[in-house]
Amino acid sequence: MSYIRLENVSVAFPVFNAASRSFKNRVLSVATGGAIERRHDGNIVVKGLERINLDIHEGERIGLVGHNGSGKTTLLRVLSGIYTPTSGTADVDGECVSLINISLGIDPEATGRENIRLRAAMMGLTRSKLGERLDEIAEFSGLGDFLDMPFRTYSSGMQLRLAFATSTSVRPEILIMDEWLSTGDEDFKERANRRLREIVNSTKILVLASHSKELLLQNCTRIVWLEHGRIRLDGAASDVAAQYFSS
């Protein structure tokens, strides 16, 4: 059974050279993001997350809401294993794929095919599994002979097509998303949305951060509302969405 369990998870970021930063700037940061604390040794830390307790079970579709800087991306990165909690424990059981940054691991000087291998390795795909999917990834990207050209020669749309085709080539047990991916021309966008829908429907746990009420209610059964790095509300999607989007 796949599950996610966070117990008293906090993530703090040290701010170096804090003495040169004005008190006004620190106050503005507190108003729009996590808490800022001056330690007894004079160092400044920004608390991205503070004492997060969260249990997510197989079959759940979780939405994350909160203003910019509320801790959504930090939480997604903890769930993806990118960040290690400063304190507390994060237990994630199940094959997890993150679509937070689909261009992670891309080398501009390498060819499209080489970048497929690089991105696949970042996602934990073995060489044998990649071998089974390489032709399908190449075909889905629709890049043809450009796959043998350096990535830096691609247009921005072509770059996103290659990154998307590779990143969505697996069917994970746990899927972590920061907004819904939509890219390319209309034909590719339609195929991309169809593939993404298939992955979302097949995954055992979905965690989706979004600013779209419609998207959250379509895909999530439960919503967690973050504010200043803490959970303000956690409940049924319709109930939390009604309160958050009317606030």
C-alpha positions in Angstrom: 0.0 0.0 0.0 1.4 3.4 -1.0 1.3 6.2 1.6 2.8 9.5 2.6 3.3 10.3 6.3 4.8 13.6 7.5 5.4 14.0 11.3 6.3 17.5 12.6 8.2 18.3 9.4 9.9 21.7 9.3 12.2 23.1 6.6 14.3 26.2 7.4 16.6 28.1 5.0 19.5 30.1 6.4 19.9 33.7 5.0 23.5 34.6 4.7 24.7 38.2 4.9 21.4 39.0 6.7 22.9 42.0 8.4 22.8 44.0 5.1 19.1 43.4 4.7 16.7 46.0 6.0 14.0 45.3 8.6 11.4 46.5 6.2 12.3 43.8 3.7 12.1 41.2 6.4 8.6 42.4 7.4 7.4 42.2 3.8 8.7 38.7 3.5 6.8 37.7 6.6 3.6 39.1 5.1 3.9 37.1 1.9 5.7 33.9 2.9 7.0 31.8 5.7 8.1 33.0 9.1 11.5 34.8 9.6 13.4 34.2 12.7 16.6 35.6 14.2 18.4 32.9 16.1 20.3 33.5 19.3 23.6 33.5 17.4 22.4 36.3 15.3 21.8 34.2 12.1 18.5 34.7 10.2 16.5 31.7 8.9 13.3 31.6 6.8 10.9 28.9 7.9 9.5 27.4 4.7 7.5 24.8 6.6 6.8 24.5 10.3 5.6 21.4 12.1 3.6 19.9 9.2 1.7 16.7 10.1 0.1 15.0 7.1 -1.1 11.5 6.3 -2.0 10.6 2.8 -3.3 7.1 2.0 -3.6 5.1 -1.2 -6.5 6.3 -3.4 -6.4 9.9 -2.2 -6.2 12.9 -4.5 -4.8 15.8 -2.6 -4.9 19.4 -3.7 -2.6 22.1 -2.2 -3.6 25.7 -2.1 -2.1 28.9 -0.6 -0.8 32.2 -1.6 2.7 32.5 -3.3 5.3 31.8 -0.6 2.9 29.8 1.6 5.1 26.7 1.4 3.4 24.7 -1.4 6.5 24.2 -3.5 8.6 23.5 -0.5 6.2 20.8 0.6 6.1 19.3 -2.9 9.9 19.2 -2.9 9.9 17.4 0.5 7.5 14.8 -0.9 9.6 14.4 -4.0 12.8 13.9 -2.0 14.4 17.1 -3.3 14.4 18.6 0.2 15.2 16.8 3.4 13.3 18.1 6.5 15.3 20.3 8.9 13.4 18.5 11.6 10.7 15.9 11.8 10.3 12.8 9.5 9.0 12.4 6.0 8.0 8.8 5.1 7.0 8.2 1.4 6.3 4.6 0.5 5.7 4.0 -3.3 7.4 4.8 -6.6 7.2 8.6 -6.8 7.5 10.8 -9.9 7.7 14.6 -9.7 6.5 16.9 -12.5 7.6 20.0 -10.6 10.5 20.7 -12.9 10.3 18.5 -16.0 13.5 20.1 -17.5 15.6 18.9 -14.6 18.8 17.2 -15.8 18.6 18.6 -19.3 22.0 19.3 -21.0 21.8 22.1 -23.7 24.8 20.7 -25.6 23.6 17.1 -25.7 21.2 15.8 -28.4 17.6 15.1 -27.8 18.2 11.4 -27.5 21.0 11.9 -25.1 18.8 14.1 -23.0 16.0 11.5 -22.9 18.6 9.2 -21.3 19.8 11.9 -18.9 16.3 12.8 -17.8 15.2 9.2 -17.5 18.2 8.5 -15.3 17.2 11.4 -13.0 13.8 9.8 -12.7 15.3 6.5 -11.7 14.6 4.5 -14.9 17.0 1.6 -15.4 18.7 1.2 -18.8 16.5 -1.8 -19.6 13.3 0.0 -18.8 14.4 3.0 -20.8 15.3 0.7 -23.7 11.7 -0.5 -23.7 10.3 3.0 -23.8 12.8 5.0 -25.9 11.0 4.6 -29.2 7.7 5.5 -27.7 9.2 8.6 -26.0 10.8 9.7 -29.3 7.5 9.1 -31.2 5.4 11.0 -28.7 7.7 14.0 -28.8 7.1 14.3 -32.5 10.6 15.8 -33.0 11.8 13.4 -35.7 15.3 14.1 -36.9 15.7 16.9 -34.4 16.3 14.2 -31.8 19.8 13.9 -33.2 20.4 17.7 -32.9 21.7 19.6 -29.9 19.0 20.5 -27.4 20.1 24.2 -27.5 19.0 24.4 -31.2 15.4 23.6 -30.2 12.7 26.2 -29.9 11.2 26.6 -26.4 8.1 24.6 -27.5 10.3 21.8 -28.8 12.3 21.7 -25.6 9.1 21.4 -23.5 7.8 18.6 -25.8 10.9 16.6 -25.3 10.9 17.1 -21.5 7.2 16.3 -21.3 7.5 13.2 -23.4 10.3 11.8 -21.2 8.9 12.9 -17.8 5.4 11.3 -18.5 6.7 8.1 -19.9 6.3 6.2 -16.6 3.2 5.3 -14.6 4.1 6.1 -11.0 2.4 5.0 -7.8 2.7 8.6 -6.4 2.5 11.6 -8.7 3.6 15.1 -7.5 2.5 18.0 -9.7 2.9 21.8 -9.4 0.0 23.0 -11.7 -1.3 21.1 -14.7 1.2 20.8 -17.5 0.0 22.2 -20.8 2.5 22.8 -23.7 3.0 22.9 -27.4 0.7 23.5 -30.4 -3.0 22.5 -30.2 -2.3 19.0 -31.6 0.4 18.2 -29.1 -1.5 19.9 -26.3 -4.4 17.6 -26.8 -2.2 14.5 -26.8 -0.4 15.9 -23.7 -3.6 16.4 -21.8 -4.8 13.0 -22.7 -1.6 11.4 -21.5 -1.6 13.4 -18.3 -5.2 12.4 -17.6 -4.2 8.7 -18.1 -1.4 9.1 -15.6 -3.5 10.9 -13.0 -6.2 8.3 -13.3 -3.8 5.4 -12.9 -1.6 6.7 -10.0 -2.4 5.5 -6.5 -1.7 8.9 -4.9 -1.9 12.4 -6.5 -0.6 15.6 -4.9 -1.5 18.6 -7.1 -0.7 22.3 -6.2 -2.8 24.7 -8.1 -4.4 28.2 -8.1 -7.4 26.9 -10.2 -10.5 26.1 -8.2 -12.0 24.2 -11.2 -8.9 22.1 -11.7 -8.7 21.2 -8.0 -12.4 20.2 -7.8 -12.1 18.1 -10.9 -9.1 16.1 -9.7 -9.0 16.2 -5.9 -11.0 14.7 -3.1 -9.2 16.6 -0.4 -7.5 19.9 -0.2 -4.7 21.1 2.2 -4.6 24.9 2.7 -1.1 26.2 3.6 -0.4 29.6 5.1 3.0 30.9 6.3 4.4 27.4 6.1 1.7 25.8 8.3 -1.5 23.9 7.6 -4.4 26.3 8.1 -7.1 23.8 6.9 -7.3 20.2 5.8 -10.5 18.7 4.6 -12.9 17.7 1.9 -12.1 19.4 -1.4 -15.4 21.2 -1.8 -15.4 22.6 1.8 -11.8 23.9 1.8 -12.1 25.3 -1.8 -15.2 27.2 -0.8 -13.4 28.8 2.2 -10.1 29.4 0.4 -11.4 31.0 -2.8 -13.8 33.2 -1.0 -11.2 34.5 1.4 
